[in-house]
Amino acid sequence: MTDGLKARTARANAGKAAAIDIVSRLQRVDQDLSPAERRVADIVTSDYEAATRLTIAELADRADVSQPTVTRFCRSLGCASFTEFKISLATTLTVASAYLKSERVFDDDAGQIARTVMIRAASAVRECLDQIDTALIGKAIEAIAASRRIDIYGQGGGSAAMAEDAKLRFFRLGIPVSAYSDGHQQRMSAATLGPGDSVLAISNSGRSKPVIEAVEIARSFGAITVAVTRPGTPLAAAADIVIAVTIAEGPDVMMPTPSRYAHMAVIDTLAAGVAKRMGARARESLRRVRYTQARIGIAIPTPSTDPTPVMREQETGE
């Protein structure tokens, strides 16, 4: 092989490596790693930037594993070699460094917990952004914006909380909306829906039987059904529009479930999209909400939406 061909091959291989988001891949395969490979992962995730400067021998020594174990770890992430792994990691850090590090250094337990939780939250949102199908997001926005009524279903601690949060996002736009976490109520609400109505179902597992059945009922009566869930699940199969999100759960049961942050980001995206799609109608509804809150002193004004001058004029007129 000529030197020129070697250089072109190296550049091509580097390009392939750069296409891998190693941080997201590491989070997805974490549960499938062997105990020895997980020790390597722990060293890498404890300081991503430092990991890009380590040799394979240094990383193996810090993780107390053999060099072949480090190579197996790299292959588990889709990299052909340790060199390819380092290229991909360096590229990921260059693109997403703002989400993966903080200038603060903590020397207390509370600080370490805060760092872990918040970096995991930011990583979950970034990983969600990498995964979402924007065409399907657009379809969901169109369906919800055109709805005369939205019923939202979520069951269990995380999904029920997300359903309630989604209700708070959408009702301010002037759309009749309800959220249900009880399986019986979900079925009853679904039975009252029809063409022109929509359902938003939220489930990280995609296997909550009451939610699945409620979606199937609503769909049978002509309502448009949107699901935020994992791909390939029963809920995904039951819905008209599936916003597929897969966020790996961490091994530490003491830490919050990171998928909550991804689902919250999707809900905010849908709500913002619906507001823009509705245009003047949503703007007027939001203005009224902000104004009524400002009258009792709890709205936080922004330079473009501060209602105080209008309030003063009205009070003077009164």
Secondary structure, DSSP 8 states (H G I E B T S, - for coil): --HHHHHHHHHHHHHHHHTS-HHHHHHHHGGGS-HHHHHHHHHHHH-HHHHTT--HHHHHHHHTS-HHHHHHHHHHTT-SSHHHHHHHHHHHHHHHHHHH--S----SHHHHHHHHHHHHHHHHHHHHHHH--HHHHHHHHHHHHT-SEEEEEE-SHHHHHHHHHHHHHHHTTT--EEEE-SHHHHHHHHHT--TTEEEEEE-SSS--HHHHHHHHHHHHTT-EEEEEE-TTSHHHHH-SEEEE------S-TTS--THHHHHHHHHHHHHHHHHHHHTHHHHHHHHHHHHHHHTTT-----TTT--HHHHHHHHHH-
